Amino acid sequence: MNLIIREATIIDPKSAFHNQVADLQIENGTIKKIGKKLSNSSKFKEIKLDNLYVSEGWFDSSVSLGEPGFEDRETIANGLNVAAKSGFTAVALQPNSDPIIDNQSQVNFVLSRANGCATQLYPIGALTKGSDAKDLAELFDMKNAGAIAFGDYGKSLENANLLKIALQYTQDFDGLVIAFSQDANIKGNGVANEGIVSTRLGLKGIPALAEELHIARNLFLLEYTGGKLHIPTISTAKSVELIKAAKAKGLNVTCSVAVHNLVLNDEKLDGFDTRFKVAPPLRSESDRKALIKAVNNGIIDCITSDHNPIDIEHKKMEFDLAKNGTIGLESTFGALMTILSPDVIVEKLIAAKAIFGIESDGISEGKTANLTFFNPEGKSKFTKENILSKSKNSAFLESECKGKVYGIFNNGQLILN
């Protein structure tokens, strides 16, 4: 597809055109020219959108799509279409399907289902067989098949020795270990952040200590073994401090935060609405502010939607019994725009590429066109009409959002809302 993108403000600090308004000529999937008022002698299709901004394509480091096994929640094809219309040119697929993605054949299967889509899919392989925390999965084989990292989604590894072995073993092939951190014994039967709100509502609390203790342990293991460790979706101020100290020591550790933990706090639980039941739980306002500060000062490396579709049968039930999870792809940009600047949002939605070993092209002539289109202005309410996912369990339903995602160009395909 040959295009000319008209009058776009380019957001790319590595580009000579950063913060400039220019046209982009795309030919056979490559950016051929960038400049003012480019001629259209070849009769390229022209795209001109209100207050158009363009950045390198965004990457979401934690997306669950259900397939195989939970297609009633989401399919890979529709999930990737949702991602494209939400501004993501690539997503990392969590292994929490049925069967679990814990071997080479499962990696090959999900890759085949994503073939030909505008948004690229990068599988995360399970760290342990069946994600049951007993034996390591076939990590090297999955790496060769296309897995970009290894972790058991939403499950912390209670066996410290198994994590130690994983960090040692993956160094042989430059593998990345993902360690969701929440001590199961301290969490117990907790369903919400331990604090004033959970006490008032009579909900069993999950202490911040449950997360922080496991992060401290995992960082000690990393210091002992070496290797690469990614700690996903941190949620407390103390977790930020622990990771900050580890980075100061020179440990190869990175971390992410989920959009809902950045934007929402545990006051949302007042109505016992299970859309707000997530893992880790929504924390206090002071924790939320600490997370925003850590995003802005670079301690938190990247932001994820932590998109997790849950069928209505497992969400519309008592708070204690409902499954954790919220969808998040469609609302990510609009929600983040209420608390962060466009430059920071773009940076944090791209940064995970370097962590997960995905090529980052940027916006310059001769580079492959991997682009996200958006408008940072305007306000709207996020409603059911904005939900493109099969599941509707969004924590941001009826929330005020800012800005708009127009779509993407990737793999030679233009996807616009």
Secondary structure, DSSP 4 states (H G I P E B T S, - for coil): --EEEEEEEEE-TTSTTTT-EEEEEEETTEEEEEESS---TT--EEE--TT-EEEEPEEEEEE---TTT-TTT--HHHHHHHHHHTTEEEEEEPS-SSS-S-SHHHHHHHHHHTTT-SSEEEEEEPSBGGGSSSSB--HHHHHHHT--EE--TT-----HHHHHHHHHHGGGGT-EEE-----HHHHTT--EETTHHHHHHTPPEE-HHHHHHHHHHHHHHHHHH-SEEEE-S---HHHHHHHHHHHHTT--EEEEEEHHHHH--GGGGGG--GGG--SSPP--HHHHHHHHHHHHHTSS-EEE--B----GGGTSS-TTTSPP-BB-TTTHHHHHTTTS-HHHHHHHHHTHHHHTT-----S-TTSB--EEEEEEEEEEE--GGG--SS---BTTTT-EEEEEEEEEEETTEEEE-
